[in-house]
Structures are given as C-alpha cells and as structure tokens.
C-alpha cells in the first residue's frame, strides 16, 4: 500500500480525533497517500501535489513552498508491516485518512479484515471525499464513513467533486455522516442544495470551518455556530489545530 511517509516511517500516530462526529475520541490515525481531488486549501497536499503536476494551492505564494516528490513522501508498505505498526498503540479505534483512502480500497479491505481478526482494532472510520464507491469487502469492515463532499471553495471542477450516484449511496448508508468545510456564509446555499438533492438527514450534517490557525478558526466560527443553531446542524471545531497547531503526526 502507498502510505504517507513521516520521518522515514509510515504516518501512523495515536491522538485525539479533532473533528467530525467522533471529535474527542482517542484514535490511531493511518494516513494513506494519493488523492483524486486537488483542493486548493488542502492541509495534506503532500499526498497528491506532486512535482510536475499543474494543480494550484494556496501555499504557492508562500516563500520556500514547492511541490512534493513522490519518492520522498510515499512509503510502500505491506500488510504485515502495517499490522505491526498499528498494534504498537493500545487503542481500539482506527481512523483511515488521506489523501483519499478509497483509491486503495482493495488492499485496505484486506488490512482492515486482518486488524479485526487479530483483535487489534474494534472500531474503524474512513474519511472520504465521497467520489468513489466502497466495494463490498471494504464496507463489511467499516463502522463509520466520514464523508466530506467538496464545495466550490475547494477549487475542484463540479464533474470531479460531485458524483451523484455515489453521494446517493452514502446518503442511504446508516454508517455515513457528512462533514462540509465552510469558508464563507455563502457556502450554506451550496450545502443546502446537496442536502435536498440527496435527501441527507439534518442530524447527519456537520459544518466545520476552513482554517489551519486558531485565528482563522475563531473568525469563521463566529458565524458558523449561528448557522448550525438556526439550521439544526452539528458544529465541528478542528480541535487538533487548537491543541497541537498545524503539524503532522498529531
């Protein structure tokens, strides 16, 4: 499998889930590399923004920022290695994130089945952008999908970020909840249209502010919490940013 590399090893770490439905839950995170979308504000662009690609990013104007080398950012890892690394943490909860984990779902299904059979992990969440259909073998192993459909503010073309048949499947899945990244109040119109189009129950909707600093989160949370109160949606902070800053492996 292609895993994000951190300090020469697989990016696997034990922390507190910082956002979404399971916010505050102690979890092991496994970060896979590769993504089929290219969000301009992505804070894990080292999983897709490769040298020689045309994709733009908000950090392009930052001094010293440059696209990433695949060789430096991807670790090719087998199932046995991943089982050993994940088992080092005494925690029953696993979050598989990315990138886009469903780009590697055949191998991922094998890993998740092995984690359950070895009784290393009891609860499994997958974070996905909602553009790829889970295969049956994977779905069997998953307890919770954290689906984050991308809005216009991501910079992705509509035809790439919105796959109606797949969003419809997730909307009908009892395992799925929907987390929308909000940059401005106008995003609500787009969110409500998606909710209507796919019949997403309001109690499955989570709104989260865009931001990688405490100041940017504070500013957006002022109006976003009011929207959640008025519409009956769940609000999510980005707790890991407040606890650890915008860092990897936390």
PyMOL commands that set and color helices and strands:
alter all, ss='L'
color gray80, all
select helices_A, chain A and resi 45-47+58-61+70-73+79-87+101-117+136-139+152-154+158-161+164-172+187-198+202-204+214-231+239-244
alter helices_A, ss='H'
color red, helices_A
select strands_A, chain A and resi 2-6+9-10+12-16+26-31+74-76+93-97+123-128+144-147+176-182+205-209+234-236
alter strands_A, ss='S'
color yellow, strands_A
deselect
rebuild
show_as cartoon
